[in-house]
Every structure is written in C-alpha cells, then in structure tokens.
Amino acid sequence: MFLKVNKSISEEEQIADCKKGNSKAQRHIYEKYATKMLGVCSRYVQDELEAEDIMIKGFTRVFAKIDQYSGSGSFEGWIRRIMVNEALGYLRKNKNMYLEVDIQKAEYQADYQLIDNTLEAEELVLMINELPMGYRSVFNLYAIEGYSHKEIAEQLEISENTSKSQLSRARVILQKKLVEREDSIKNMIGNEK
C-alpha cells in the first residue's frame, strides 16, 4: 500500500515554474483562475464561446508574457488586466462596439433603500449584461475594473468625453431598469396585501 502525499506548492513557486515552461504549473494556474477570468471576458463579450476563446487567448498571452510579471502586486490582478486587454482587442478587431454619445436623464430617482433590500448581485450582473456593448464595456472598465476615463479612451480608441457619455448613458439605463424593478416589487407587495 502506497500513501500519496499531496505537496502544496506556493503561487510564487508555480509562477517560477511557469517561467521555466512547466506545463503542470501552467495547468494549475489555468485551473485556479479560469472560472474568474471567463467571468471577466463574459462582461465584455456575451457570446459564451467567444468569451471562452478570448479567455484561452488571454491565458496563452499570460504564459507567453509571464516573465514580465515582476512579483509585485496581485498575480490575479495582472492576469485580469491581460484578460480585459484581450477582450477589448477582440471588440476593436470585430468592430462590435456601437458607441453612442447622446445622454438622456432618468425620469425620476429610484428608492434605493427598497432596491438594496432585494437586489441580488446576479440580477445586477444581468442588468449590466443587457446594456448595449459600448455602454457595457465602458461601465465595466470604469465601475468594475477601476480604469479612469483617460485610460478607457486609450484602450477603446475613443475620446474621454465619449467615455464619460457612455458611462452616463449606461447609468441612465441601469437607473431605469432599477426603477422598473422597484415598481414591480411595489406592485407585488401591494397585491399581497
């Protein structure tokens, strides 16, 4: 009878092994981060197969450029940035972004206390995914990834003002969706009484 000992390898050791081209270390890194990075890619490209393709290309780039990872800062954050850049490259290459610059105002403010009590993260993600691609891309880059409008403009090859208007428009659409959701909750509560 043999006892198999599972030796836990630190992330730093796995990264060092990846830099040496070790396929087992690469597979471990891939398996550790693939689900999260597919989520990142899916925020920019809704088609599941395309998002997966972008993620795979992103990991190919991660392993090709791993020597550039200095060890300072989060490794996951470094991978995430590559995935975002890969997704944006896909959008630019395929001209799937239709950026609009008109800004409309929300008709009234939502009751955020009611919304906060019932809004689930998955519902918010679904609302964001329903945004037009240009709005969704700018919203994700600004609100989720933390890019500045200047960085977004450079990444998407648009002006800073276009980035700002896209974010504003995305917020207006999300506000309207939240108001609609609030109204349906109020109607449900009213019908229960």
C-alpha positions as CSV (number, residue, x, y, z in Angstrom):
1,M,0.0,0.0,0.0
2,F,1.4,3.4,-1.0
3,L,0.4,6.7,0.6
4,K,0.3,9.6,-1.9
5,V,1.5,12.9,-0.3
6,N,0.0,16.0,-1.8
7,K,2.6,18.7,-1.6
8,S,1.2,22.2,-1.7
9,I,3.2,24.5,-3.9
10,S,3.0,28.2,-3.3
11,E,1.8,30.5,-6.0
12,E,5.3,32.1,-6.2
13,E,6.8,28.6,-6.9
14,Q,4.1,27.9,-9.6
15,I,4.9,31.2,-11.2
16,A,8.6,30.4,-11.2
17,D,7.8,27.0,-12.7
18,C,5.6,28.7,-15.4
19,K,8.5,31.0,-16.3
20,K,10.5,27.8,-16.9
21,G,7.7,26.5,-19.2
22,N,6.5,23.8,-16.8
23,S,3.1,22.6,-18.2
24,K,1.8,21.2,-14.9
25,A,2.3,24.6,-13.3
26,Q,0.6,26.3,-16.2
27,R,-2.3,23.9,-15.9
28,H,-2.6,24.6,-12.2
29,I,-2.6,28.4,-12.8
30,Y,-5.2,27.9,-15.6
31,E,-7.5,25.8,-13.4
32,K,-7.2,28.2,-10.5
33,Y,-8.1,31.3,-12.4
34,A,-10.1,30.1,-15.5
35,T,-13.6,30.5,-14.0
36,K,-12.9,34.0,-12.7
37,M,-11.3,35.1,-16.0
38,L,-14.1,33.7,-18.0
39,G,-16.4,35.9,-16.0
40,V,-14.2,38.9,-16.8
41,C,-14.3,38.1,-20.5
42,S,-18.1,37.5,-20.4
43,R,-18.6,41.0,-19.1
44,Y,-17.3,42.4,-22.4
45,V,-18.5,39.7,-24.8
46,Q,-21.8,38.0,-24.1
47,D,-21.4,35.1,-26.5
48,E,-20.2,32.3,-24.3
49,L,-18.0,30.6,-27.0
50,E,-16.4,33.9,-28.0
51,A,-15.7,34.8,-24.3
52,E,-14.1,31.4,-23.8
53,D,-12.0,31.9,-26.9
54,I,-10.9,35.3,-25.5
55,M,-10.0,33.7,-22.2
56,I,-8.0,31.0,-23.8
57,K,-6.1,33.5,-25.9
58,G,-5.6,35.6,-22.7
59,F,-4.1,32.6,-20.9
60,T,-1.8,32.0,-23.9
61,R,-0.7,35.6,-23.6
62,V,-0.3,35.2,-19.8
63,F,2.1,32.3,-20.2
64,A,3.9,33.9,-23.1
65,K,4.4,37.1,-21.1
66,I,4.8,35.6,-17.6
67,D,8.5,36.8,-17.5
68,Q,7.1,40.3,-17.4
69,Y,5.3,39.7,-14.1
70,S,7.6,41.2,-11.5
71,G,6.1,39.6,-8.5
72,S,4.9,43.0,-7.1
73,G,1.2,43.4,-6.9
74,S,-1.5,40.8,-7.3
75,F,-0.9,38.0,-9.8
76,E,-4.6,37.6,-10.2
77,G,-4.9,41.4,-11.0
78,W,-2.1,41.0,-13.6
79,I,-3.9,38.2,-15.2
80,R,-7.2,40.1,-15.1
81,R,-5.6,43.1,-16.9
82,I,-4.4,40.8,-19.7
83,M,-7.9,39.4,-20.0
84,V,-9.5,42.8,-20.2
85,N,-7.0,43.9,-22.8
86,E,-7.7,40.7,-24.8
87,A,-11.4,41.3,-24.6
88,L,-11.0,45.0,-25.7
89,G,-8.7,43.9,-28.5
90,Y,-11.4,41.5,-29.7
91,L,-14.0,44.2,-29.6
92,R,-11.8,46.6,-31.6
93,K,-10.9,44.0,-34.1
94,N,-14.5,42.9,-34.7
95,K,-16.0,46.4,-34.6
96,N,-18.8,45.1,-32.4
97,M,-19.0,48.2,-30.3
98,Y,-21.5,50.8,-31.2
99,L,-20.7,53.9,-29.2
100,E,-23.4,56.5,-28.9
101,V,-22.9,59.9,-27.4
102,D,-26.4,61.1,-26.6
103,I,-27.3,61.5,-22.9
104,Q,-30.8,61.2,-21.5
105,K,-31.8,61.9,-18.0
106,A,-33.6,59.4,-15.7
107,E,-37.2,60.4,-15.3
108,Y,-37.2,60.1,-11.5
109,Q,-34.9,58.8,-8.8
110,A,-35.3,55.2,-7.6
111,D,-35.9,54.4,-3.9
112,Y,-32.6,52.7,-3.3
113,Q,-33.5,51.5,0.2
114,L,-36.2,49.2,-1.3
115,I,-33.8,48.1,-4.1
116,D,-30.9,47.4,-1.7
117,N,-33.0,45.0,0.3
118,T,-34.0,42.9,-2.6
119,L,-31.4,43.3,-5.3
120,E,-29.1,40.3,-5.8
121,A,-25.7,40.5,-7.4
122,E,-26.8,38.1,-10.1
123,E,-29.7,40.4,-11.0
124,L,-27.4,43.4,-11.3
125,V,-25.0,41.4,-13.5
126,L,-27.9,40.5,-15.8
127,M,-28.9,44.2,-16.0
128,I,-25.4,45.2,-16.9
129,N,-25.2,42.4,-19.5
130,E,-28.3,43.8,-21.1
131,L,-26.6,47.1,-21.8
132,P,-25.5,47.8,-25.4
133,M,-22.0,46.6,-25.9
134,G,-20.3,50.1,-25.9
135,Y,-22.1,51.1,-22.7
136,R,-21.4,47.8,-21.1
137,S,-17.7,48.0,-22.0
138,V,-17.2,51.5,-20.6
139,F,-19.3,50.7,-17.5
140,N,-17.3,47.5,-16.8
141,L,-14.0,49.3,-17.3
142,Y,-14.9,52.3,-15.1
143,A,-17.1,50.9,-12.4
144,I,-15.8,47.4,-12.0
145,E,-12.2,47.4,-13.2
146,G,-11.4,50.9,-11.9
147,Y,-10.0,52.5,-15.1
148,S,-10.0,56.3,-15.5
149,H,-11.8,57.9,-18.4
150,K,-8.4,58.7,-19.9
151,E,-7.3,55.0,-19.7
152,I,-10.7,53.9,-21.1
153,A,-10.3,56.3,-24.0
154,E,-6.9,55.0,-24.8
155,Q,-8.0,51.3,-24.5
156,L,-11.1,51.8,-26.7
157,E,-9.6,54.4,-29.0
158,I,-12.3,56.9,-28.2
159,S,-12.3,60.4,-26.7
160,E,-12.5,60.9,-22.9
161,N,-15.8,62.7,-23.5
162,T,-17.2,59.7,-25.3
163,S,-16.2,57.5,-22.4
164,K,-17.9,59.9,-20.0
165,S,-21.1,60.0,-22.0
166,Q,-21.1,56.2,-22.4
167,L,-20.8,55.8,-18.7
168,S,-23.5,58.4,-18.1
169,R,-25.8,56.6,-20.6
170,A,-25.2,53.2,-19.0
171,R,-26.1,54.6,-15.6
172,V,-29.3,56.1,-17.0
173,I,-30.3,52.8,-18.5
174,L,-29.4,51.0,-15.3
175,Q,-31.4,53.5,-13.3
176,K,-34.4,53.0,-15.5
177,K,-34.1,49.2,-15.0
178,L,-33.9,49.7,-11.3
179,V,-37.0,51.9,-11.3
180,E,-38.9,49.3,-13.3
181,R,-37.7,46.6,-10.8
182,E,-38.8,48.8,-7.9
183,D,-42.2,49.3,-9.4
184,S,-42.7,45.6,-9.9
185,I,-41.7,44.9,-6.3
186,K,-44.1,47.6,-5.1
187,N,-46.9,46.0,-7.2
188,M,-46.1,42.6,-5.8
189,I,-46.2,43.9,-2.2
190,G,-49.4,45.8,-3.0
191,N,-51.0,42.6,-4.4
192,E,-50.1,40.6,-1.4
193,K,-52.0,42.9,1.0
